[in-house]
């Protein structure tokens, strides 16, 4: 009777250990892929902002400003890039068009 309980407890432990190991390794893989995608997003965003600065001759106020704004104030940065690249004096804004203008 004690032997059967020991074997059942051991089987249960091995089963839980296997589930934990599969979950742990799959979670690490998901976190790695997520980190790569987020890093790629921020790299593209920072490069786009630097390109807009270059095209429109916008001076850089502080070193690392693009990186800090992209991390801590993403909506503000995207709005600012939209304001610099659109001619809102000539065209009316329209969110459901190909160009964003009517």
N, C-alpha and C positions, 0 to 999 in steps of 0.2 A: 504494500500500500504506500509506504513512504517512497519507495523507488519509483512508482508510477507518478506520484506527485512531483518528485524531483525531475523526472523526464519531461513532464508536462510543463513545469516551470521553465526548464531549460529550453524547450521548444518554443515557448512563448517569448522568452528573452531573445532567442536567435531570430524569431520572426520580427520582433520590434526593432532589433538591431539592424536587420536587413532593410526594413521600411525607413528607418532613420537615415541609413547610409544612402539609399536611393534618393530620398528627399533632400538630404544635405548636398549631395553632388549635383543634383539637378538644379537646386537653388543657386549654387555657386555659378553654374553655367549661365543661368538666367541673369544673375547679377553682372557677370562679365559682359554678356551681350548688351545688357541695358547700359552699362557704363560706356561701352564703345559707341553705342548709338547717341547717347547724350553728349559725349565728347565730340563726335562728328558734327552734331547739330550746332554746338557752340563754336567750333572751328569755322564752319560755313558762315555762321552769323557774324562772327568777328571779321572774317575776310570780306564779307559783303559790306559791312560798315566802313572798313578801311578803304574799299574801292569807291564807295560813295564819297568819302572824304577826299579822295584823290581826284575824282571826276569833277567835283564841285568846288575844289580848292578850299575846303573847310580846314582850318588849322586845328591841331591837337592841343587842347588846353593843358592836359596833364598826361604824364606817362602812365599807360595802363588804363586809361579812361574807357576805352572800348571794351576791355575785358571786364572791368568792374560793372559797367552799365549792363552788359549782357547777362551777368550773373545775378545782380541785385535789382535791376529795374528793366526787365525784358519788355513789358508792354510799352513803357515810355520810349525805349530805344527803337522799337518797331514803328511806333507812331512818328517819331522824329525822322526816321529814314523815309517814311511815306510822305511826310511834309516836304522834304528836300527833293524828292524825285518827281513829285506831281506839280502840275501847273494849275493851281486852283483858282487863279485870277482869270484864266482864259476858259477853262472847262468846268462843268458842274460835276461834282462827285456822284458816282453811281456804283454801289457795291456789287450789283449783279450784272456786270458787263465784263468783257474780256480785258479791258484796259483799266477799269475802275473809274472811268469818266463817261459822261453821256455823249 
